[in-house]
């Protein structure tokens, strides 16, 4: 199943709003850093694809890699309070 970037961003934003109420300041900061990393990497991949440095398939693979990294990092951030 392929999600659009807007759908993923909206879902992530909604989830972080729901979680923000019960997270510590350290966990919230970690999550903000993770989101920034994801945004930066997405922009880099988009630029590389637009300039022809990578193919559409390579961009999709890098996006999947970014999503996996974000998920792992989010799980680690959730353990800050645990």
Biopython code that builds the backbone (N, CA, C, O; Angstrom):
import numpy as np
from Bio.PDB.StructureBuilder import StructureBuilder

atoms = [
    (1, "UNK", "N", (0.843, -1.168, 0.000)),
    (1, "UNK", "CA", (0.000, 0.000, 0.000)),
    (1, "UNK", "C", (0.892, 1.237, 0.000)),
    (1, "UNK", "O", (1.822, 1.345, 0.799)),
    (2, "UNK", "N", (0.603, 2.148, -0.888)),
    (2, "UNK", "CA", (1.412, 3.359, -1.039)),
    (2, "UNK", "C", (0.637, 4.544, -0.467)),
    (2, "UNK", "O", (-0.503, 4.799, -0.853)),
    (3, "UNK", "N", (1.267, 5.256, 0.448)),
    (3, "UNK", "CA", (0.661, 6.445, 1.034)),
    (3, "UNK", "C", (1.320, 7.675, 0.433)),
    (3, "UNK", "O", (2.507, 7.661, 0.109)),
    (4, "UNK", "N", (0.547, 8.726, 0.290)),
    (4, "UNK", "CA", (1.143, 9.974, -0.159)),
    (4, "UNK", "C", (1.879, 10.612, 1.001)),
    (4, "UNK", "O", (1.593, 10.338, 2.167)),
    (5, "UNK", "N", (2.822, 11.458, 0.667)),
    (5, "UNK", "CA", (3.617, 12.125, 1.702)),
    (5, "UNK", "C", (2.706, 12.951, 2.617)),
    (5, "UNK", "O", (2.919, 13.004, 3.829)),
    (6, "UNK", "N", (1.688, 13.596, 2.028)),
    (6, "UNK", "CA", (0.776, 14.416, 2.831)),
    (6, "UNK", "C", (0.022, 13.561, 3.839)),
    (6, "UNK", "O", (-0.189, 13.980, 4.977)),
    (7, "UNK", "N", (-0.388, 12.356, 3.422)),
    (7, "UNK", "CA", (-1.091, 11.456, 4.333)),
    (7, "UNK", "C", (-0.196, 11.044, 5.485)),
    (7, "UNK", "O", (-0.627, 11.010, 6.637)),
    (8, "UNK", "N", (1.071, 10.728, 5.166)),
    (8, "UNK", "CA", (2.007, 10.329, 6.213)),
    (8, "UNK", "C", (2.278, 11.463, 7.185)),
    (8, "UNK", "O", (2.324, 11.250, 8.397)),
    (9, "UNK", "N", (2.457, 12.664, 6.660)),
    (9, "UNK", "CA", (2.726, 13.814, 7.525)),
    (9, "UNK", "C", (1.529, 14.103, 8.409)),
    (9, "UNK", "O", (1.681, 14.365, 9.602)),
    (10, "UNK", "N", (0.327, 14.057, 7.824)),
    (10, "UNK", "CA", (-0.882, 14.318, 8.608)),
    (10, "UNK", "C", (-1.059, 13.273, 9.702)),
    (10, "UNK", "O", (-1.429, 13.602, 10.829)),
    (11, "UNK", "N", (-0.795, 12.009, 9.366)),
    (11, "UNK", "CA", (-0.920, 10.946, 10.360)),
    (11, "UNK", "C", (0.093, 11.117, 11.478)),
    (11, "UNK", "O", (-0.240, 10.975, 12.655)),
    (12, "UNK", "N", (1.330, 11.422, 11.109)),
    (12, "UNK", "CA", (2.381, 11.616, 12.115)),
    (12, "UNK", "C", (2.051, 12.799, 13.011)),
    (12, "UNK", "O", (2.253, 12.738, 14.224)),
    (13, "UNK", "N", (1.545, 13.873, 12.421)),
    (13, "UNK", "CA", (1.196, 15.058, 13.208)),
    (13, "UNK", "C", (0.071, 14.741, 14.189)),
    (13, "UNK", "O", (0.121, 15.151, 15.349)),
    (14, "UNK", "N", (-0.928, 14.023, 13.729)),
    (14, "UNK", "CA", (-2.048, 13.675, 14.600)),
    (14, "UNK", "C", (-1.590, 12.769, 15.742)),
    (14, "UNK", "O", (-2.020, 12.936, 16.883)),
    (15, "UNK", "N", (-0.722, 11.815, 15.433)),
    (15, "UNK", "CA", (-0.228, 10.925, 16.471)),
    (15, "UNK", "C", (0.618, 11.681, 17.482)),
    (15, "UNK", "O", (0.502, 11.445, 18.685)),
    (16, "UNK", "N", (1.470, 12.590, 17.011)),
    (16, "UNK", "CA", (2.317, 13.301, 17.963)),
    (16, "UNK", "C", (1.500, 14.249, 18.823)),
    (16, "UNK", "O", (1.857, 14.482, 19.978)),
    (17, "UNK", "N", (0.426, 14.796, 18.301)),
    (17, "UNK", "CA", (-0.435, 15.640, 19.132)),
    (17, "UNK", "C", (-1.098, 14.806, 20.223)),
    (17, "UNK", "O", (-1.226, 15.252, 21.363)),
    (18, "UNK", "N", (-1.511, 13.610, 19.873)),
    (18, "UNK", "CA", (-2.137, 12.731, 20.853)),
    (18, "UNK", "C", (-1.165, 12.286, 21.928)),
    (18, "UNK", "O", (-1.548, 12.127, 23.088)),
    (19, "UNK", "N", (0.083, 12.084, 21.554)),
    (19, "UNK", "CA", (1.092, 11.619, 22.506)),
    (19, "UNK", "C", (1.720, 12.751, 23.309)),
    (19, "UNK", "O", (2.228, 12.519, 24.406)),
    (20, "UNK", "N", (1.692, 13.946, 22.789)),
    (20, "UNK", "CA", (2.395, 15.058, 23.416)),
    (20, "UNK", "C", (1.907, 15.337, 24.832)),
    (20, "UNK", "O", (2.684, 15.781, 25.678)),
    (21, "UNK", "N", (0.653, 15.085, 25.095)),
    (21, "UNK", "CA", (0.098, 15.391, 26.406)),
    (21, "UNK", "C", (0.713, 14.544, 27.517)),
    (21, "UNK", "O", (0.748, 14.967, 28.673)),
    (22, "UNK", "N", (1.201, 13.344, 27.172)),
    (22, "UNK", "CA", (1.718, 12.468, 28.230)),
    (22, "UNK", "C", (3.225, 12.251, 28.140)),
    (22, "UNK", "O", (3.766, 11.438, 28.889)),
    (23, "UNK", "N", (3.901, 12.938, 27.264)),
    (23, "UNK", "CA", (5.348, 12.780, 27.105)),
    (23, "UNK", "C", (6.107, 13.780, 27.965)),
    (23, "UNK", "O", (5.617, 14.869, 28.265)),
    (24, "UNK", "N", (7.307, 13.386, 28.352)),
    (24, "UNK", "CA", (8.176, 14.301, 29.080)),
    (24, "UNK", "C", (8.789, 15.305, 28.107)),
    (24, "UNK", "O", (8.701, 15.133, 26.891)),
    (25, "UNK", "N", (9.401, 16.335, 28.639)),
    (25, "UNK", "CA", (10.066, 17.334, 27.803)),
    (25, "UNK", "C", (11.190, 16.696, 26.990)),
    (25, "UNK", "O", (11.391, 17.043, 25.826)),
    (26, "UNK", "N", (11.926, 15.757, 27.605)),
    (26, "UNK", "CA", (13.027, 15.090, 26.899)),
    (26, "UNK", "C", (12.508, 14.257, 25.737)),
    (26, "UNK", "O", (13.098, 14.253, 24.657)),
    (27, "UNK", "N", (11.410, 13.554, 25.959)),
    (27, "UNK", "CA", (10.835, 12.743, 24.893)),
    (27, "UNK", "C", (10.292, 13.627, 23.772)),
    (27, "UNK", "O", (10.462, 13.315, 22.593)),
    (28, "UNK", "N", (9.641, 14.725, 24.139)),
    (28, "UNK", "CA", (9.130, 15.644, 23.123)),
    (28, "UNK", "C", (10.265, 16.236, 22.296)),
    (28, "UNK", "O", (10.138, 16.378, 21.080)),
    (29, "UNK", "N", (11.369, 16.581, 22.946)),
    (29, "UNK", "CA", (12.512, 17.133, 22.227)),
    (29, "UNK", "C", (13.093, 16.086, 21.263)),
    (29, "UNK", "O", (13.435, 16.401, 20.123)),
    (30, "UNK", "N", (13.196, 14.855, 21.733)),
    (30, "UNK", "CA", (13.699, 13.779, 20.873)),
    (30, "UNK", "C", (12.796, 13.596, 19.667)),
    (30, "UNK", "O", (13.275, 13.427, 18.546)),
    (31, "UNK", "N", (11.499, 13.630, 19.893)),
    (31, "UNK", "CA", (10.547, 13.468, 18.785)),
    (31, "UNK", "C", (10.637, 14.632, 17.808)),
    (31, "UNK", "O", (10.535, 14.434, 16.597)),
    (32, "UNK", "N", (10.826, 15.843, 18.323)),
    (32, "UNK", "CA", (11.006, 17.000, 17.440)),
    (32, "UNK", "C", (12.251, 16.839, 16.575)),
    (32, "UNK", "O", (12.235, 17.155, 15.386)),
    (33, "UNK", "N", (13.332, 16.343, 17.182)),
    (33, "UNK", "CA", (14.572, 16.110, 16.436)),
    (33, "UNK", "C", (14.385, 15.039, 15.369)),
    (33, "UNK", "O", (14.927, 15.146, 14.270)),
    (34, "UNK", "N", (13.623, 14.018, 15.696)),
    (34, "UNK", "CA", (13.347, 12.947, 14.735)),
    (34, "UNK", "C", (12.549, 13.496, 13.559)),
    (34, "UNK", "O", (12.849, 13.195, 12.404)),
    (35, "UNK", "N", (11.543, 14.293, 13.853)),
    (35, "UNK", "CA", (10.725, 14.889, 12.787)),
    (35, "UNK", "C", (11.575, 15.781, 11.883)),
    (35, "UNK", "O", (11.401, 15.784, 10.665)),
    (36, "UNK", "N", (12.492, 16.537, 12.485)),
    (36, "UNK", "CA", (13.364, 17.409, 11.700)),
    (36, "UNK", "C", (14.271, 16.585, 10.797)),
    (36, "UNK", "O", (14.476, 16.931, 9.634)),
    (37, "UNK", "N", (14.816, 15.492, 11.333)),
    (37, "UNK", "CA", (15.653, 14.604, 10.530)),
    (37, "UNK", "C", (14.868, 14.058, 9.347)),
    (37, "UNK", "O", (15.369, 14.013, 8.223)),
    (38, "UNK", "N", (13.632, 13.644, 9.611)),
    (38, "UNK", "CA", (12.795, 13.102, 8.537)),
    (38, "UNK", "C", (12.524, 14.162, 7.476)),
    (38, "UNK", "O", (12.628, 13.891, 6.279)),
    (39, "UNK", "N", (12.179, 15.365, 7.914)),
    (39, "UNK", "CA", (11.908, 16.448, 6.962)),
    (39, "UNK", "C", (13.139, 16.767, 6.122)),
    (39, "UNK", "O", (13.039, 16.944, 4.908)),
    (40, "UNK", "N", (14.303, 16.840, 6.772)),
    (40, "UNK", "CA", (15.548, 17.138, 6.059)),
    (40, "UNK", "C", (15.877, 16.051, 5.042)),
    (40, "UNK", "O", (16.251, 16.337, 3.905)),
    (41, "UNK", "N", (15.734, 14.816, 5.468)),
    (41, "UNK", "CA", (16.048, 13.699, 4.562)),
    (41, "UNK", "C", (15.051, 13.634, 3.403)),
    (41, "UNK", "O", (15.446, 13.376, 2.266)),
    (42, "UNK", "N", (13.775, 13.863, 3.676)),
    (42, "UNK", "CA", (12.773, 13.879, 2.607)),
    (42, "UNK", "C", (13.090, 14.954, 1.584)),
    (42, "UNK", "O", (12.984, 14.725, 0.379)),
    (43, "UNK", "N", (13.483, 16.134, 2.068)),
    (43, "UNK", "CA", (13.824, 17.228, 1.160)),
    (43, "UNK", "C", (15.040, 16.865, 0.311)),
    (43, "UNK", "O", (15.078, 17.154, -0.885)),
    (44, "UNK", "N", (16.033, 16.230, 0.936)),
    (44, "UNK", "CA", (17.224, 15.826, 0.211)),
    (44, "UNK", "C", (16.873, 14.816, -0.886)),
    (44, "UNK", "O", (17.343, 14.932, -2.018)),
    (45, "UNK", "N", (16.049, 13.833, -0.545)),
    (45, "UNK", "CA", (15.646, 12.814, -1.521)),
    (45, "UNK", "C", (14.866, 13.459, -2.659)),
    (45, "UNK", "O", (15.089, 13.141, -3.827)),
    (46, "UNK", "N", (13.956, 14.359, -2.321)),
    (46, "UNK", "CA", (13.174, 15.046, -3.354)),
    (46, "UNK", "C", (14.075, 15.843, -4.286)),
    (46, "UNK", "O", (13.876, 15.835, -5.500)),
    (47, "UNK", "N", (15.057, 16.528, -3.728)),
    (47, "UNK", "CA", (15.993, 17.302, -4.548)),
    (47, "UNK", "C", (16.811, 16.393, -5.460)),
    (47, "UNK", "O", (17.019, 16.701, -6.633)),
    (48, "UNK", "N", (17.272, 15.274, -4.913)),
    (48, "UNK", "CA", (18.066, 14.335, -5.699)),
    (48, "UNK", "C", (17.243, 13.742, -6.847)),
    (48, "UNK", "O", (17.735, 13.569, -7.962)),
    (49, "UNK", "N", (15.988, 13.439, -6.547)),
    (49, "UNK", "CA", (15.110, 12.886, -7.581)),
    (49, "UNK", "C", (14.812, 13.933, -8.651)),
    (49, "UNK", "O", (14.835, 13.634, -9.845)),
    (50, "UNK", "N", (14.534, 15.154, -8.217)),
    (50, "UNK", "CA", (14.209, 16.224, -9.163)),
    (50, "UNK", "C", (15.384, 16.559, -10.075)),
    (50, "UNK", "O", (15.189, 16.916, -11.237)),
    (51, "UNK", "N", (16.598, 16.446, -9.555)),
    (51, "UNK", "CA", (17.776, 16.774, -10.353)),
    (51, "UNK", "C", (18.236, 15.610, -11.222)),
    (51, "UNK", "O", (19.152, 15.758, -12.032)),
    (52, "UNK", "N", (17.600, 14.454, -11.054)),
    (52, "UNK", "CA", (17.953, 13.304, -11.869)),
    (52, "UNK", "C", (19.098, 12.481, -11.309)),
    (52, "UNK", "O", (19.574, 11.559, -11.972)),
    (53, "UNK", "N", (19.552, 12.797, -10.090)),
    (53, "UNK", "CA", (20.641, 12.037, -9.474)),
    (53, "UNK", "C", (20.218, 10.611, -9.139)),
    (53, "UNK", "O", (21.031, 9.687, -9.184)),
    (54, "UNK", "N", (18.940, 10.439, -8.803)),
    (54, "UNK", "CA", (18.413, 9.123, -8.474)),
    (54, "UNK", "C", (17.104, 8.906, -9.224)),
    (54, "UNK", "O", (16.441, 9.856, -9.640)),
    (55, "UNK", "N", (16.748, 7.637, -9.386)),
    (55, "UNK", "CA", (15.508, 7.301, -10.070)),
    (55, "UNK", "C", (14.331, 7.372, -9.097)),
    (55, "UNK", "O", (14.514, 7.506, -7.887)),
    (56, "UNK", "N", (13.147, 7.282, -9.640)),
    (56, "UNK", "CA", (11.931, 7.257, -8.838)),
    (56, "UNK", "C", (11.959, 6.068, -7.872)),
    (56, "UNK", "O", (11.574, 6.192, -6.709)),
    (57, "UNK", "N", (12.415, 4.926, -8.364)),
    (57, "UNK", "CA", (12.485, 3.731, -7.534)),
    (57, "UNK", "C", (13.494, 3.905, -6.397)),
    (57, "UNK", "O", (13.245, 3.477, -5.270)),
    (58, "UNK", "N", (14.621, 4.529, -6.695)),
    (58, "UNK", "CA", (15.614, 4.771, -5.649)),
    (58, "UNK", "C", (15.067, 5.739, -4.604)),
    (58, "UNK", "O", (15.307, 5.573, -3.408)),
    (59, "UNK", "N", (14.334, 6.747, -5.061)),
    (59, "UNK", "CA", (13.730, 7.698, -4.128)),
    (59, "UNK", "C", (12.722, 6.996, -3.229)),
    (59, "UNK", "O", (12.670, 7.254, -2.026)),
    (60, "UNK", "N", (11.916, 6.103, -3.815)),
    (60, "UNK", "CA", (10.945, 5.358, -3.013)),
    (60, "UNK", "C", (11.649, 4.497, -1.970)),
    (60, "UNK", "O", (11.206, 4.418, -0.824)),
    (61, "UNK", "N", (12.746, 3.852, -2.365)),
    (61, "UNK", "CA", (13.505, 3.016, -1.433)),
    (61, "UNK", "C", (14.093, 3.859, -0.303)),
    (61, "UNK", "O", (14.087, 3.450, 0.858)),
    (62, "UNK", "N", (14.599, 5.033, -0.654)),
    (62, "UNK", "CA", (15.161, 5.918, 0.373)),
    (62, "UNK", "C", (14.066, 6.426, 1.303)),
    (62, "UNK", "O", (14.289, 6.562, 2.506)),
    (63, "UNK", "N", (12.878, 6.708, 0.752)),
    (63, "UNK", "CA", (11.754, 7.133, 1.587)),
    (63, "UNK", "C", (11.357, 6.020, 2.558)),
    (63, "UNK", "O", (11.076, 6.278, 3.728)),
    (64, "UNK", "N", (11.338, 4.780, 2.060)),
    (64, "UNK", "CA", (11.028, 3.642, 2.931)),
    (64, "UNK", "C", (12.073, 3.506, 4.037)),
    (64, "UNK", "O", (11.744, 3.213, 5.186)),
    (65, "UNK", "N", (13.327, 3.720, 3.675)),
    (65, "UNK", "CA", (14.428, 3.661, 4.643)),
    (65, "UNK", "C", (14.265, 4.749, 5.715)),
    (65, "UNK", "O", (14.473, 4.504, 6.903)),
    (66, "UNK", "N", (13.892, 5.940, 5.273)),
    (66, "UNK", "CA", (13.662, 7.040, 6.205)),
    (66, "UNK", "C", (12.532, 6.711, 7.166)),
    (66, "UNK", "O", (12.635, 6.963, 8.366)),
    (67, "UNK", "N", (11.450, 6.146, 6.633)),
    (67, "UNK", "CA", (10.314, 5.777, 7.479)),
    (67, "UNK", "C", (10.713, 4.737, 8.518)),
    (67, "UNK", "O", (10.300, 4.819, 9.675)),
    (68, "UNK", "N", (11.513, 3.762, 8.106)),
    (68, "UNK", "CA", (11.973, 2.726, 9.045)),
    (68, "UNK", "C", (12.866, 3.333, 10.123)),
    (68, "UNK", "O", (12.762, 2.978, 11.297)),
    (69, "UNK", "N", (13.744, 4.252, 9.717)),
    (69, "UNK", "CA", (14.616, 4.930, 10.683)),
    (69, "UNK", "C", (13.778, 5.715, 11.678)),
    (69, "UNK", "O", (14.016, 5.664, 12.885)),
    (70, "UNK", "N", (12.801, 6.434, 11.166)),
    (70, "UNK", "CA", (11.950, 7.246, 12.041)),
    (70, "UNK", "C", (11.215, 6.357, 13.042)),
    (70, "UNK", "O", (11.149, 6.677, 14.229)),
    (71, "UNK", "N", (10.670, 5.255, 12.569)),
    (71, "UNK", "CA", (9.934, 4.354, 13.453)),
    (71, "UNK", "C", (10.826, 3.820, 14.572)),
    (71, "UNK", "O", (10.424, 3.792, 15.735)),
    (72, "UNK", "N", (12.027, 3.399, 14.218)),
    (72, "UNK", "CA", (12.970, 2.888, 15.214)),
    (72, "UNK", "C", (13.331, 3.968, 16.223)),
    (72, "UNK", "O", (13.364, 3.719, 17.428)),
    (73, "UNK", "N", (13.599, 5.161, 15.726)),
    (73, "UNK", "CA", (13.976, 6.269, 16.603)),
    (73, "UNK", "C", (12.815, 6.676, 17.499)),
    (73, "UNK", "O", (13.022, 7.008, 18.666)),
    (74, "UNK", "N", (11.587, 6.652, 16.963)),
    (74, "UNK", "CA", (10.407, 6.983, 17.772)),
    (74, "UNK", "C", (10.233, 5.971, 18.903)),
    (74, "UNK", "O", (9.904, 6.340, 20.031)),
    (75, "UNK", "N", (10.455, 4.691, 18.591)),
    (75, "UNK", "CA", (10.353, 3.665, 19.629)),
    (75, "UNK", "C", (11.384, 3.902, 20.725)),
    (75, "UNK", "O", (11.093, 3.738, 21.910)),
    (76, "UNK", "N", (12.582, 4.284, 20.323)),
    (76, "UNK", "CA", (13.630, 4.580, 21.310)),
    (76, "UNK", "C", (13.256, 5.805, 22.143)),
    (76, "UNK", "O", (13.501, 5.835, 23.349)),
    (77, "UNK", "N", (12.671, 6.801, 21.509)),
    (77, "UNK", "CA", (12.250, 8.003, 22.236)),
    (77, "UNK", "C", (11.142, 7.677, 23.226)),
    (77, "UNK", "O", (11.092, 8.251, 24.314)),
    (78, "UNK", "N", (10.254, 6.759, 22.858)),
    (78, "UNK", "CA", (9.176, 6.375, 23.765)),
    (78, "UNK", "C", (9.719, 5.733, 25.039)),
    (78, "UNK", "O", (9.067, 5.775, 26.083)),
    (79, "UNK", "N", (10.900, 5.144, 24.959)),
    (79, "UNK", "CA", (11.503, 4.488, 26.115)),
    (79, "UNK", "C", (12.156, 5.467, 27.083)),
    (79, "UNK", "O", (12.556, 5.073, 28.179)),
    (80, "UNK", "N", (12.270, 6.721, 26.704)),
    (80, "UNK", "CA", (12.884, 7.729, 27.573)),
    (80, "UNK", "C", (12.127, 7.807, 28.895)),
    (80, "UNK", "O", (12.737, 7.905, 29.959)),
    (81, "UNK", "N", (10.812, 7.765, 28.827)),
    (81, "UNK", "CA", (9.998, 7.858, 30.043)),
    (81, "UNK", "C", (9.770, 6.504, 30.693)),
    (81, "UNK", "O", (9.368, 6.426, 31.854)),
    (82, "UNK", "N", (10.029, 5.433, 29.941)),
    (82, "UNK", "CA", (9.724, 4.090, 30.437)),
    (82, "UNK", "C", (10.821, 3.548, 31.223)),
    (82, "UNK", "O", (10.730, 2.425, 31.717)),
]
sb = StructureBuilder()
sb.init_structure("model")
sb.init_model(0)
sb.init_chain("A")
sb.init_seg("    ")
for serial, (resi, resn, name, xyz) in enumerate(atoms, 1):
    if name == "N":
        sb.init_residue(resn, " ", resi, " ")
    sb.init_atom(name, np.array(xyz, "f"), 0.0, 1.0, " ", f" {name:<3s}", serial, name[0])
structure = sb.get_structure()
